[in-house]
Structures are given as structure tokens and as C-alpha cells.
């Protein structure tokens, strides 16, 4: 069994007060059990000010995490926060790992870090918690697939960092107080724990009925569907070309990707249309997959998140809940970007369940097969994901 404690601080510059805030909210360390880990998310300013480094030095347990531009835990209400979710247990083990720097899709640094971490726990991990770097040459699909190969399919739940700069230049992964732009931090969890994973993206009624089979693609670029240029498929749905040859507002019309392998579909945001008419997406799309197009806006973000959280809390009795939501959903909310945060806060605090919610640059969450018999690790876009413990 896992016991969860949460804390937060708004003190970006006052290091001593930030530590007092955190320690005061968790009542010191008397409630900690034999094995403990901290999950920390924050604005990047908490790193540059030294708060993250000194707080982690003061805490008597390992801490992993990442930067964000929006987050909450129980009791918090501010907009610029450092949040900490503490997981502690006598019958669950935690082992953390940090990869060497990553510059390309190379499994070796990940494998070395995983083997070092798994050697410190007894038995096969039940799942892993991940904070993957946000890198241009290395995407979330690589991380999901690589750790599946390395671990033999251990369920992988996590996020990629963002920050409040338009180019995410300060998006960083955190490991025991140090911050990195190019390393992968994670924790293996083993023992008496049975995580459940849930996700929400686009409602069925918001997905166009027309489907297409990917007949030509290269990584995250879709070239043709049903043997025809992908741009023609998008136009057949009523989407209009702009003067530059792209599709106006294409980010609001993500692909719904069915791998055609018996697993549940995932969402792939369309970032741009190339001069050749190819769709550049937020993750790999293999040939042979089936695509449809969905529509997402502020109302859809709020309704899908509300429905999922409400349904889970109605059927589960969790010790704690960890949630990540894509930064794309944050921006889709437009003039009121914290509406999803407020909705989650309302639902979770009414249920009196410890939780942590963080906006991410990409979500790692296992998906089940259509029969629910197996889990497959996937990278997601425009998705709200939950890990229930």
C-alpha cells in the first residue's frame, strides 16, 4: 500500500521559506514509511533561483520531476507553483535512475540507467514513473518503445517537460535537485501496488466518420492515405487550404491514430503541412495504421477531463492520483487557460484524494488492448492521462 502526501510553495526566491512551506505542510518527516520518493513539478524559475536544489538537499528521500507552465496539488491555488507529491510505503519499493545525456535515438544510455535502477529492487517492477527530456531529434515514441524493449514491457507512465517560453528553452528534467535538458529521469516501482491507467482525448462524437489507411509515411510525417495525398484527405473533410498551402487552424484537428494492432487509438496533433503537402505530426505514424480526424476546443477539453475524472472517482478508491495533461489542451482553452486545472481541483478535493496535476509536453501512458488483456506503452498528444494508485 502507498500513502501519499502533497505540498506546494509559491516562494520562487526565498529558499528558506520555500523549505518551511513544504516541511510544514507534510508535518515534518514522521509520517514517512520505509520507502519514499518525491515527484516534483515546477516553473523553471524555481530552478534558476536555487529553490529546487536546496529543497531536494533538505528532503530525506530521492526526488525526480520536471518543469511545467501549470500544476496543482491538494490545497494549492496559485499560478506559479512548485508542487511535491510524496509516495511512501513499507511494502512498495522505489528505485530511481538517470540516463546519460541523449542526443539521438540511442537505447544504450536508457538501458544502462534502467539496469542500474532495477538491480536495487527485488522482483520485476510493477510500473515506472518517467520524466523524459523534450528533445527535437528524439521523440516520445522512441522513449515509449525503447523502455518497453529494455524492461520487457513494464508499464511506463510519465511526461515530457515544458516551460513558459514559446520555444521551451528552459524545459528541464529534475533529479535530486539538479536539472537537465537532455537526460531521462525515472523511478521503478515494485511490490504491493496495482496501478490503473486512464486517458481522455477526444470524444467519439467529435471524430469524423471518414477513415483512411496510411499508405505512405516517414516517422512523424504522413504522406498519403488510401493512396492519395494526405492534404486531399483533409480537404475532403471540409478543411480549407490557406494561401501558403497549409490548413488553417490545423492544430485544432488532430489525427486519431489506430495502430490496427488491437490496441486502443491514440491522438497525434498535426503541427504543420509541408510544402509537399505532408502532415507533420507530434509522433510517429506507421504505414498500415488507420487515421481519422477529430475536433478539439475548450469545451471538449473540459468535458473529456470532467467525464474521466468523475467516472474514475465513482468507481475507484485510490490512495492517490497522478495526472498529466498536454500543453496543447492548455493553449486550446484560450482566454481562460486554467479552466481545466480548476475543474480537476474541484473534483479531486471534493473526493479528498491526494493528487498531483501537471501540464506536459507529451504524455507517456499505457493503453489497453480492445479486450483489456494487455497493456502497450504509448506516446500521446492532446491527451489527459491518469495513474491511479
C-alpha positions in Angstrom: 0.0 0.0 0.0 1.2 3.5 -0.8 0.5 6.6 1.3 0.6 9.9 -0.4 1.4 13.4 1.0 1.4 16.6 -1.0 2.8 20.0 -0.6 3.4 23.2 -2.5 5.1 26.6 -2.4 4.8 29.9 -4.2 8.2 31.1 -2.9 10.3 31.4 -6.0 13.1 33.4 -4.5 13.0 32.8 -0.7 14.7 29.4 -0.4 14.3 29.1 3.4 10.6 30.0 3.3 10.0 27.5 0.4 11.5 24.7 2.5 9.5 25.8 5.5 6.3 25.7 3.4 6.9 22.2 2.2 8.0 20.7 5.5 5.2 22.5 7.4 2.5 21.1 5.0 3.7 17.5 5.3 4.2 17.8 9.1 7.9 17.0 9.1 9.0 13.5 8.2 7.3 11.5 11.0 4.7 10.0 8.6 7.3 8.6 6.2 7.5 4.9 6.0 10.4 2.6 5.0 10.5 3.5 1.3 9.8 7.0 0.0 10.1 9.1 -3.2 9.1 12.6 -4.2 7.6 13.8 -7.5 8.3 17.5 -8.1 6.9 19.8 -10.8 7.6 23.5 -11.0 8.1 26.6 -13.1 11.6 26.9 -14.4 12.2 29.9 -12.2 12.3 27.6 -9.1 15.4 26.0 -10.7 17.2 29.2 -11.6 16.6 30.7 -8.1 18.1 27.7 -6.3 14.9 26.6 -4.6 14.8 23.2 -6.3 18.4 22.4 -5.5 18.2 23.4 -1.8 14.8 21.8 -1.2 15.9 18.5 -2.6 19.0 18.6 -0.4 16.8 19.1 2.6 14.4 16.2 1.8 15.5 12.8 3.2 14.4 10.9 0.1 15.1 10.9 -3.7 13.2 13.4 -5.9 12.5 13.3 -9.6 10.4 15.7 -11.7 10.2 18.3 -14.4 9.3 21.8 -15.3 5.9 22.9 -16.4 3.7 26.0 -17.0 0.8 24.9 -14.9 0.4 22.5 -11.9 -1.6 21.9 -8.7 -1.8 19.6 -5.7 -4.2 19.4 -2.8 -4.8 22.9 -1.3 -2.9 24.9 -3.9 -4.5 27.7 -5.8 -1.6 29.9 -7.1 -0.5 30.1 -10.8 3.3 29.9 -10.2 3.9 26.9 -8.1 6.3 24.2 -7.1 4.4 21.1 -6.2 5.6 17.9 -4.5 3.8 14.6 -4.3 5.4 12.2 -1.8 4.8 8.5 -2.1 5.8 6.4 0.9 5.3 2.7 1.8 6.6 -0.2 3.8 5.7 -2.8 1.2 6.4 -0.9 -2.1 10.0 -0.3 -3.3 11.2 2.7 -5.3 14.4 2.9 -7.2 15.4 6.0 -9.3 17.5 6.3 -12.4 19.0 9.0 -14.5 20.3 8.4 -18.0 23.5 9.9 -19.5 22.9 12.8 -22.0 20.8 11.9 -25.1 21.4 13.4 -28.5 19.9 10.8 -30.7 17.6 7.7 -30.6 20.1 5.5 -28.8 18.9 2.9 -26.4 22.3 2.4 -24.7 22.1 5.3 -22.1 18.5 4.3 -21.2 19.4 0.6 -20.9 22.4 1.4 -18.6 20.2 3.6 -16.4 17.4 1.0 -16.2 19.7 -1.9 -15.4 21.3 0.2 -12.6 17.9 1.0 -11.1 16.3 -2.4 -11.4 19.3 -4.0 -9.7 18.3 -2.1 -6.5 14.8 -3.6 -6.1 13.5 -7.1 -5.5 11.4 -8.6 -8.3 10.1 -7.2 -11.5 8.9 -3.6 -11.4 5.1 -3.1 -11.3 5.5 0.1 -13.4 7.8 3.0 -13.9 7.3 6.8 -13.5 9.0 8.8 -16.1 10.2 12.3 -16.8 11.6 12.3 -20.3 13.5 15.2 -21.9 11.9 17.4 -24.6 14.3 16.9 -27.5 13.9 17.8 -31.1 15.8 14.8 -32.5 14.3 12.3 -30.1 10.5 11.9 -29.7 8.2 10.3 -27.2 7.6 7.3 -29.4 11.2 6.4 -29.1 11.1 6.6 -25.3 8.0 4.5 -25.1 9.2 1.8 -27.4 12.8 1.8 -26.1 11.8 1.3 -22.5 9.3 -1.4 -23.5 12.1 -3.3 -25.2 14.6 -2.7 -22.3 12.1 -3.6 -19.5 10.2 -6.4 -21.2 7.0 -4.3 -21.3 6.9 -2.8 -17.8 4.1 -0.2 -17.9 5.5 3.3 -18.3 3.6 6.4 -17.1 5.1 9.9 -17.4 5.6 13.2 -19.2 8.0 15.5 -21.0 8.7 18.9 -19.6 7.6 22.4 -20.8 8.1 25.9 -19.5 6.5 29.3 -20.1 8.8 30.2 -23.0 7.5 29.9 -26.6 10.4 27.7 -27.6 10.5 25.7 -24.3 14.2 26.5 -23.9 14.1 26.1 -20.1 12.1 22.8 -20.2 14.1 20.6 -17.9 14.1 17.2 -16.1 14.9 17.2 -12.4 16.8 14.6 -10.5 17.7 15.1 -6.8 17.9 18.9 -7.2 19.9 19.0 -10.4 18.2 20.0 -13.7 18.9 18.6 -17.2 17.7 19.4 -20.7 18.9 16.1 -22.2 18.5 13.4 -19.6 15.8 10.9 -18.7 14.8 10.6 -15.1 12.6 7.8 -13.8 11.6 5.7 -10.8 10.8 2.0 -10.8 8.0 0.9 -8.5 7.8 -2.6 -7.2 5.8 -4.5 -4.6 2.3 -4.4 -3.3 0.9 -1.9 -5.8 -1.5 -2.3 -8.7 -1.6 0.9 -10.9 -4.5 1.6 -13.1 -4.2 3.8 -16.1 -6.8 6.0 -17.8 -6.8 8.6 -20.5 -9.1 11.1 -22.3 -8.6 12.9 -25.5 -11.4 13.4 -28.0 -15.0 12.2 -27.7 -16.2 9.7 -30.3 -18.9 12.2 -31.5 -16.1 14.7 -32.2 -14.3 12.4 -34.6 -15.1 12.5 -38.4 -16.5 9.2 -39.7 -14.2 9.1 -42.7 -11.2 6.9 -42.1 -8.0 6.4 -44.1 -5.3 3.8 -44.2 -1.7 5.2 -44.1 -0.2 4.1 -47.4 3.0 6.2 -47.1 4.7 7.8 -44.1 8.2 8.6 -42.8 8.5 8.9 -39.0 6.1 11.7 -37.9 5.3 12.7 -41.5 2.1 11.3 -43.1 2.4 11.5 -46.9 -0.6 9.6 -48.2 -3.9 8.0 -47.1 -5.6 5.4 -49.2 -3.0 6.0 -51.9 -3.9 9.7 -52.2 -2.0 12.8 -50.8 -2.9 13.4 -47.2 -3.8 17.0 -48.0 -6.6 15.8 -50.2 -8.0 13.7 -47.4 -8.0 16.7 -45.1 -9.7 18.8 -47.8 -12.4 16.1 -48.2 -13.4 16.7 -44.6 -14.1 20.4 -45.3 -10.8 21.8 -44.1 -9.5 24.6 -46.2 -6.1 25.3 -47.6 -4.6 28.7 -46.8 -2.6 30.8 -49.2 0.6 29.2 -48.1 -0.6 25.7 -48.9 -1.3 24.7 -45.3 -4.5 24.1 -43.5 -5.9 27.0 -41.4 -6.3 26.0 -37.7 -4.9 22.5 -38.4 -3.7 22.2 -34.7 -7.4 22.0 -33.7 -8.0 19.0 -35.9 -5.6 16.2 -34.6 -5.4 12.7 -36.1 -6.9 9.8 -34.1 -4.4 7.0 -34.7 -5.5 3.4 -34.7 -2.4 1.2 -34.9 -4.5 -1.6 -36.3 -3.0 -4.0 -33.8 -5.8 -4.4 -31.4 -4.8 -1.6 -29.0 -6.9 1.4 -28.3 -6.3 4.5 -30.5 -4.2 7.5 -29.5 -4.1 11.1 -30.7 -1.5 12.8 -32.9 -1.6 16.5 -33.2 -0.8 17.9 -36.6 1.8 20.6 -36.3 2.1 21.7 -39.9 1.7 20.9 -43.6 4.9 20.8 -45.5 5.3 22.4 -49.0 4.9 18.9 -50.4 1.5 18.5 -48.7 2.7 16.1 -45.9 1.2 16.3 -42.4 3.9 16.8 -39.7 2.6 15.2 -36.5 3.5 15.0 -32.8 4.6 11.4 -33.0 5.3 8.6 -35.4 2.5 7.3 -37.6 3.3 3.9 -39.2 2.2 2.7 -42.6 -0.8 0.4 -42.3 -2.3 2.4 -39.4 -5.9 3.8 -39.7 -6.4 7.5 -39.3 -9.4 9.7 -38.7 -9.6 13.3 -37.7 -11.1 14.8 -34.6 -12.0 18.3 -33.4 -10.8 19.7 -30.1 -11.7 23.0 -28.4 -12.1 24.4 -24.9 -15.5 22.8 -24.3 -14.1 19.4 -25.4 -11.1 19.7 -23.1 -13.3 20.4 -20.1 -15.9 17.8 -20.9 -13.5 14.9 -21.5 -11.4 15.7 -18.4 -14.5 16.1 -16.3 -16.1 12.9 -17.5 -12.9 10.8 -17.0 -12.1 12.1 -13.5 -15.7 11.8 -12.4 -16.0 8.3 -13.7 -12.8 7.1 -12.1 -13.6 8.6 -8.7 -17.1 7.0 -8.9 -15.6 3.5 -9.4 -12.2 3.6 -7.7 -11.0 4.2 -4.1 -7.5 5.5 -4.8 -4.7 6.2 -2.3 -3.5 8.9 -4.7 -3.8 10.0 -8.4 -1.1 11.4 -10.7 -2.3 13.3 -13.7 -0.7 14.9 -16.8 -2.4 17.0 -19.4 -0.9 18.0 -22.7 0.1 21.6 -23.0 -1.9 21.7 -26.2 -5.0 21.3 -24.1 -3.8 24.3 -22.0 -3.5 26.5 -25.1 -6.8 25.4 -26.6 -8.5 26.9 -23.5 -7.6 30.3 -24.9 -8.6 33.3 -22.8 -9.1 31.1 -19.7 -6.2 28.6 -19.8 -6.6 27.5 -16.1 -10.2 26.2 -16.5 -9.1 22.6 -16.7 -6.9 23.0 -13.6 -9.8 24.5 -11.7 -12.1 21.6 -12.8 -9.6 19.0 -11.7 -9.1 20.8 -8.4 -12.8 20.9 -7.7 -13.4 17.2 -8.4 -10.3 15.9 -6.6 -10.6 18.0 -3.5 -14.3 17.1 -3.2 -13.2 13.4 -3.2 -10.5 14.2 -0.6 -7.9 12.2 -2.6 -4.2 13.2 -2.6 -3.2 14.1 -6.2 -0.8 16.0 -8.5 -1.7 17.5 -11.8 0.8 18.9 -14.3 0.8 20.2 -17.8 3.2 18.3 -20.1 5.0 18.5 -23.4 3.9 14.9 -24.2 2.4 12.1 -22.3 3.6 8.5 -21.7 0.7 6.2 -20.7 0.0 2.5 -21.4 -3.1 1.7 -23.5 -5.0 -1.5 -23.2 -6.0 -3.8 -26.0 -9.6 -3.9 -27.2 -10.1 -6.9 -24.9 -8.3 -5.3 -21.9 -5.9 -8.3 -21.6 -2.6 -6.5 -22.2 -1.0 -3.0 -21.9 1.1 -1.4 -24.6 3.2 1.7 -23.8 2.4 4.7 -26.0 3.3 8.3 -26.5 0.3 10.7 -26.6 -0.6 14.2 -27.8 -3.5 16.4 -26.8 -4.4 13.9 -24.1 -5.2 13.9 -20.4 -3.7 10.8 -18.6 -4.2 9.4 -15.1 -2.3 6.9 -13.0 -4.4 5.7 -10.1 -2.7 4.1 -7.1 
